[in-house]
Amino acid sequence: MCEKARVIVRMLQGCNSMSKLRKIHSHVIINGLQHHPSIFNNLLRFCAVSVTGNLSYALLLFEQFDSDPSTSAWNSLVRGFSVSSSPLSSLLFYDRMLLSSVSRPDIFTFSFALKASEKLCSIPKCLELHGSIIRSGFLSDAIVSTSLVRCYSANGMIDIAYKVFDEMPVRDLVSWNAMISCLSHAGLHHQALGMHKRMVNEGVCIDGYTLVALLSSCAHVSALNMGVMLHRLACEIQCEGSLFVSNALIDMYAKCGSLQNAVSVFNGMRKRDVLTWNSMIIGYGVHGHGVEAISFFRKMVTSGVRPNAITFLGLLLGCSHQGLVKEGVEHFQLMSSQFRLSPNIKHYGCMVDLYGRAGQLDKALEMIHMSSCHEDPVLWRTLLGSCKIHRNLELGEVAIKKLVQLEAFNAGDYVLMTSIYSAANDAQGFASMRKLIKSHDLQTTPGWSWIEIGDQVHKFVVDDKMHSESALIYSELQEVVRRAILAGYNPEDSNVTGQSLSDRCLGSAFHSEKLAIAYGLMRTPAGTILRITKNLRVCRDCHSFTKCVSKAFNREIIVRDRVRFHHFAGGLCSCNDYWIITMEFLKDKVRETGDAAIINTAISCVNVRFLPWHLTPLVAATAYKIEIVEKILPDFSV
């Protein structure tokens, strides 16, 4: 290489902008070195790969090169397009390399082509690349095999990805992290957590990336014990100060029902980003602590962190679960007026839920009509759920007709409408819904519950007989039910939906959370907090059952359902029974007792959102007749 070429190569290696590159390129042309292989490769690499590069300029350079490009040159373009918005171009250049060049693909070519296939979710190309890798003898390379694992996982072929991983002769930490991350993204959280045991057995040390992926799986299955152990590991390898690890810890603790630990991690962070604040606000929101969520939001704004759409989603969730209608409306308006953020379907869904839970169904309907997504079935399904709570047959029929019109109805919608007809004593409507359910052979989502005992997560379904300790669990459950009844539990014997349809309120069935609770009581020492995760909303019967169990056994029980957390202790629940005891319910009691004054007192107490619901009967009893309060609110002892 001549001296001029060496100087130009050194200049290119220090180049950091396209303006500088153009000046260097002009010197290259003036000196007639545009076809020099080393100079050409460096020019092309910067334009195609650098964050300040330009793919269009790279293509211009490539097309003007009059010799057969080297593998390195092809790799620059395959790599550049694989991470661009046009990954298909990456695969086109890979194919062009095979057809028109003497140069052959190497491990980097295959890795970049697999990245493009991953982004395109192209199964045929992934299989083709796999075959070429085997023929080229590169399958034993950790980089190529790891890229294959990611590509198969992105295409939903987890079994093949796992097989490729298992057959790797050498697995580095990047390979382990990729497999754990792929399992976690695929929803196979138990398998992801199981990978950590394999790492320990094979003597592989973890890093921050491993921790973030594992903590994400812990959060999804409420594996708090595993999460705490990972927190200790983070401290041991001194990466707990990492922003990403700290954010993952906050998310894990919040989703596992341990807000106190989430706050502790938050307070110990030296640096926080919007994700940090959002994790805390959403954590408070799903736990039903709307006031605390609003307080954190104010601190966030004061600290100079600009909120985003996810921030307001957490706020609206908290307001909805705690019944803070006024505050929820204020922050919904603040979202667009002060922060110039456009509400999406999730924000409108929260507002419909907020109005619906509070019994303001007309405003909920108005919110749907004024939204930009008024044809979205989620909003109408949310309204239908509120109609069930408040026994509003008229609006319920409007919602179900709209869902049918949108061709978005499912078995759950029919079950809700059947319940509404049943509550209204509408035999004709009830019969028509039951007929539709049977004629369409509709099936609801099967209900399941998880509980973590030690480092094991146990899963139960309704009337589960598959657990290895099934006989003992049912024996224990009979005793638990007996003691719960003594503590005030009144089992619901009737159910309008039928056993075959869902894990709900079945007098003759043992729901998944009841089995999980019985197993938890059986396998943990007295005083241990039971933490349970459900995939569906907790039903009224199980809610009442869990309250009484917490009282009878003096246990704190934390249940995370599809929407929120319920903290049961001493016969009470943190949700304040807001989703069960409604204004319509109280109005019914007015008609039963004929004493409107005491009901108005109860309603006013419920509307004082900062007053814990379990104090409401005490306040009402002080002003009026204790015996009537006990009759109206039998679940509470005065």
Helices and strands as residue ranges (DSSP letters): H 3-13, H 18-30, H 37-49, H 55-64, H 71-82, H 87-100, H 107-120, H 123-136, H 142-154, H 158-166, H 173-185, H 189-201, H 208-221, H 224-236, H 243-255, H 259-267, H 274-286, H 290-302, H 309-322, H 325-337, H 345-357, H 361-370, H 377-390, H 393-405, H 411-423, H 427-439, E 448-453, E 456-461, H 470-486, H 512-523, E 530-534, H 540-552, E 557-560, E 565-569, E 572-573, H 583-593, H 596-607, G 613-615, H 616-623, H 626-632
